[in-house]
Amino acid sequence: MRFVIRPRPSFTYTLIGITTSVTACSYLNDHDVPFDQLPHTYATAVRAAGGEPILIPEGDPTDAQELALRLDGLLLAGGRDVDPGMYGQARHPKTVDVRRSQDEWESALFKAATRADLPVLGICRGHQLMCICSGGTLHQHLPDSPENSSRQNGGWQPDWPVVVQPGTMLAACLCGGSP
């Protein structure tokens, strides 16, 4: 038997790794089966922006650097609370559904992506994890924070101002020009 190696197509994909969360679900006749899950809108948005989504299940943090070198970008998805132990705090009574192994895996991925100079986007939990990995901390329950006492906009979602620093990459994206 002879094998033929076909050349790769002339186009290339921009591979965007997207982190997933492990959740226990019922499947067929089994209960509490671990599933890697992610809302479909993440993959749809990456494709709409011209990327090819690669779903990344939780893994061994020592493998993060090798994985990061195979990607063109990383999207740290939203999801459960980050373990407050990751930023030196005790757990608030309303901090629920933490998974330390996911925090450690995604922290390793973020650090590896940063070393590889990959673009990284964090959404909600992902952005919080980026803050923690960069030496920051979090308010675990925003309704308890003093800054929130007069900030309600009529619904459950507080209104927080964002200040974009001139000369940054974000300023260039929003306002034009170069960072």
C-alpha positions, -999 to +999 in steps of 0.1 A: +000+000+000+013+034-009+004+066+010+002+100-006+009+130+014-013+159+003+000+194+005-017+218+029-042+241+013-028+275+003-048+292+031-040+290+068-062+292+098-057+316+127-061+291+156-077+307+186-077+285+217-108+289+239-109+275+274-138+253+285-153+244+320-159+210+334-195+205+346-213+174+358-243+165+337-266+136+330-258+117+299-280+088+286-284+067+318-255+081+337-256+109+361-229+134+371-208+127+340-181+153+336-185+174+304-163+200+290-186+229+280-186+263+264-215+284+251-216+281+213-215+319+209-178+319+217-169+296+187-194+315+165-178+349+174-143+336+168-153+323+134-171+355+125-139+374+133-119+351+109-104+327+134-107+290+138-119+281+174-100+253+192-117+242+224-092+236+252-103+213+280-087+216+314-053+200+314-019+196+332-004+231+338+030+217+327+017+213+292+005+249+288+037+263+272+037+236+244+001+242+237+005+280+236+032+276+210+006+260+187-019+288+189-023+322+173-044+336+202-061+326+234-096+334+247-101+328+284-138+322+286-162+333+313-176+309+339-174+300+375-158+320+403-120+321+406-108+305+439-100+334+462-070+315+475-054+324+441-052+360+453-047+355+490-082+358+503-106+336+522-137+326+505-167+349+508-200+332+517-214+341+482-184+329+463-195+295+450-186+269+423-148+272+423-125+247+407-089+252+417-076+228+390-092+250+363-078+281+378-043+266+378-046+253+343-059+286+329-033+306+349-006+285+333-021+290+298-023+328+303+013+330+315+025+307+286+005+328+261+021+360+275+056+345+272+048+335+236+036+371+229+001+358+219-029+381+219-052+371+249-088+381+255-104+374+288-142+375+292-156+380+327-139+351+346-111+351+321-104+388+326-105+383+364-079+355+360-057+378+339-059+404+367-049+379+393-020+364+372-007+400+368-006+406+405-041+421+410-069+412+433-107+411+432-137+421+451-154+388+456-190+401+460-194+436+444-227+444+462-207+444+494-180+468+482-182+504+494-177+517+458-210+499+448-233+514+474-245+543+451-238+528+417-268+506+409-283+516+376-318+503+384-311+466+377-288+439+391-259+450+370-237+478+386-224+505+363-186+508+364-166+535+345-137+524+323-108+547+317-087+539+286-051+549+290-037+569+260-009+552+241-021+517+249-031+490+225-067+493+236-067+531+230-054+524+195-082+499+188-109+521+201-096+555+190-074+547+160-037+554+157-009+533+171-001+523+207 
